[in-house]
Amino acid sequence: MALSKTLNEAINAQIGREFAASLQYTNLAAHFDSHAYPKLAAFFYKQAEEERDHALRFVKYVVEAGGSVAIPAVPAPQPSVASIEEAFRLSLDWEEEVTRQIHHLVDLAVAEKDYQTRHFLDWFVEEQLEEVNTMDTLLRIASRLGEQNSTLLELYLPELAEED
C-alpha cells in the first residue's frame, strides 16, 4: 500500500521541520562553543545530530512506503540567544511544537486507517516525550541558577547525558 498523497505531503513537511530544528540546534551549539561552554555546545551538537537523524528516518520511511521525498526549503535559524535560559526556552517551545506536529501526523494516519504509518509514528511519539522532558528540566535548572551561575549547568550536563 503506497503512502497517501496527504500523508506523503505532511511527512515531507515534517522532514523540513526536522532539518530546520537540526540547523537551529547547530546554531545554538556554535553559540555556546564560541562562548566557552563546551558541554552546552556538545549537548546542542548532539541535539542537532538527533534532529538530522529524525529527518532521515522520515526520508527512509517515505521511500519504503512508496511515497516520494520532496524536502521543502527550511527557514534560517534564530541567529543568537541572550542567555542559556533563553536557549532552553526556545528549545522547549520547539520540542512542544514538534510534538503537536507529530500528533497531527498520527491523527492523519488514524483518519486514513494507515496502520503502517501509525505504527511508524509511535517511535516519534515516545521520542517527543523524552525531548520535551529534557528541555523542560534544563529550562527549570537554568532558571533557578540564573546566568551568573550558568557554569554549574556545565557540571550537570554529563549526568544528564548518562541518562540517554
N, C-alpha and C positions, 0 to 999 in steps of 0.2 A: 504494500500500500504506500503510495507516494505521499509525501507531505503536502497538505493542502496549501493553496496559494496564500490564504490568510495567515496560517501558522508560519509558513516559509518567510513571508514578509516581516512578520512580528519577530521571528528569531533573527533574521538579518539585522533588524533594527537593534536588537539586543547585542548582537556581535559588535556593532558600532559603539554601543554604550560601554561594553566591557573593555574595548580598546581605549576609549576615552578615559575610563577610570584608570587604566594602566598608565596612560600619559600623565594624568593628574597625580597619581602616586609617585611616578618617576620625578615629577617636578618638585613635590614635597621632599622626596629623598635628596635631591640635589640641593634644595634649600637648606636642609639640616646638615648635609655634608659640608656645604660652604660656610656654615656657622659653627663648625667643630662639635657637632653632636653625632658621633659615629654610630651609636646604637640606634638612635632615632632614624638616621639615614638608612641603616641596614634594615630596620623594620619596614620602612616605606619602600625600599627597593624590593624587599620580599613581597610586599603587598602588590606592587606593580607587576611582578612576575606572576603572581597568582591570578590577577585580573587578565593578563595576557593568556594564561593557560585556560581560563574560563572561556575567553573568546574562541580559542582554538577548539575547545571541547564542543562548543556550539557549531563551529565550522564543520568539524568532522561528523557531527550528528546530522546536519543538513545534507551533507554528501551521502552518508549512509542511508538516510531516509528518502533518498530520491529527489531531494529538492535542489535548488540552485543557490549558490552563495553569491550575494551582492552586498559587499561591505560598504556601508554608507560613509560619507565624509564625517569626520569627528571634529567637534569643537576644540579649540585651543584650551589647554588647562589654565586654571587661575594662576597668574604669574608668581604670586608670593602670598605669604601669610604674615600677620603681625606678631603671632605668638604660637607657642606649642598648643595652647588651649584652642586657638582658632583652627589649627590644623586638624585636631581631633574632632572639633565641632563639625567642620566641613566633611570630614571622613565619615562621621556618624550619619550626617544628613545624606551623603551619597549612598551609604550602605542601606539606609532605610528606604531611599528611593528605588534602589536596585531590588530590594525585597518586594516592593509594590509591583515593580515591572515583572519579576519572576511570578508573582501571584497572578498577574494578568495573563501571562503565558499559560499558567496552569488552568485558569478559567477558560481560555480559548480551547485548550486541548480537551478539557472535560466537555465543553459545549459541542465540540466536533466529534466526540467519542473516539478521539485519537489516543488510545491507551498506551501505545508505544511512547509517544511524546510525553504523555502524562508521567509515565514511569521514568523516563529520562530526566525530567524536571525535578523529580524527588531529591536528587543529589543537590541541586541548587537551592531547594527549599531549606535543607539541612545546613548547607554551607552558609546561607544568609543568616541563619540564627547565630551561628558562630561569629560571623563577621560583625554583626550588629552588637552582640555582647562584648566582643573585644574592644570595639571603638567606644562603646558606652563606658566600659570600665576605665579605659585610658583617658577619656574625657573627664570623668569624675576625679581621677587621680590628679590629672593636670590642673583641674580647677582647684582642688584642695591645696596643692603645692604652690600654685602661683608661679609666675615667671621667675621670680627671684630664687626659687628652689628647684628650678627645672632640671638641674643636674641630678637630682635624686631620681627622676624618672629614668634617666640613663641607667642607673643602677638596677631599677626594677625590670627593665625590658628583657634581660637574659632569662629571668624566671618565667616571664610570660611566654617566651619563645619555647621553653621546655614543655609547655602545655600542648603545643601543636602536635 
